[in-house]
């Protein structure tokens, strides 16, 4: 089994190519599919209390895991199609957020960056 993002991405690419699906997997279509899968994930948590969202049944956890897998799959395909290194992009974004949300200033406060005094 693939144990890295690169290996998983390569497996997904092979899966798409074996089915001649690359023609359908444009960045636009993949981003739309990604949004759709995120919506399906939300449906599992809609109307649950905070406590209920932490205490999912095994069946519900498995369904949530499959939605997360769908999201990751579309995300990896989109990154591959756009030649984006997700690891590097994530490190870059964390660095940006460290500046936007200094820990000593925002600890325990969930407001948006634009709502803090700069």
N, C-alpha and C positions, 0 to 999 in steps of 0.2 A: 504494500500500500504506500502511496506517496506520503512523505512526511515533511515536505516543505511546500511553500507556496508555488515555487517554480515547478516542482514535480506535479503538483495538483493541476496547475495551469496547463502543463503539457498533456496531462491525461484528458482534461476537458477539451483541449484543442483536437486531440486525436479522436475523441468521441464525436465532436462536431464534424470533423473531416470525413470520418467513416460513414456519416449519414448525409453528407453533402449539405450541411446546415450553415456553413460559413456565409453562404450567400444571403442568408436571412439575419445574420448576427452583426448588423451594422451598429455603430455606437448608439444611434437613435433608438433602434429596436431593443438593444440590450439595456439601455438606461430605462426604457419604458417597462421592460420585463422586471428589472430590478425594483422599480417602484411598485409594481403589481405584487411582487413577492413580499415586499415590506408591508404592504397593506394586508396580505394574508397573515403575516406574523401578528400584526396589530389585532386582528380579529380574535386571536386566541386569548388576548388580555383585556379586550373590551369588556367593560362593566365589572371586572374583578376588583376587589379591594387590593390595597397594597399587600396585605397579609396573604390573600389568596394567590396573588401573582408570584409569591415566593414558595407556595406550597402546592405545586402542580402535581396532579396524579402522574403515574408513570406513563400512561397512555398519552396524556396531554404533553408531557415533557418530550416524548418521542415525536409527536406532531410538530412541536416547536422546533426541535432539533432538525427536522426535515425542512421546515421553512427557512431556518438559518442556513442550512446547506444550500438551498436554492439561491438564497441571497448571495452567499459567498461564491457560488458557481457563476452567477451572472456578473458579479463584481470582478472576478478574475478574468472572465471572457472579455469584459469591457476594457479592463486594463491592458490585456494582451492586444486587443484590436487597436488601442490608442498608443501602444508602446510606452506605458506608464509603469514605472517600478513602484509598486504599492508600498513596499517597505521604506524606500527612500522618501516617498511622498508623505508617509505617515510620520517619519522622524522629522521632516521639515515642518509639518503641520503642528506637531507637539511643540517644537521650538517656538513657532509663532504664538501658540496658545500660552506657553510659559510667559511670554512677554505681555500678552493681552490680559492674562489672569494671574498676576503674581500671587503666590500662595499666601504671603503675609497680609495681603490686602483683601483676598476673596475667600479665605477659609470659612467654610460653613455657609456661604452665601451663593445662591444659584442664579443671581441676576445675569443678564447678558452683558457683554463687555462694554457696550455703549451706555450702560446704566451706571457705571462706576465713575467716580470722580477721577479724572486723569491728571 
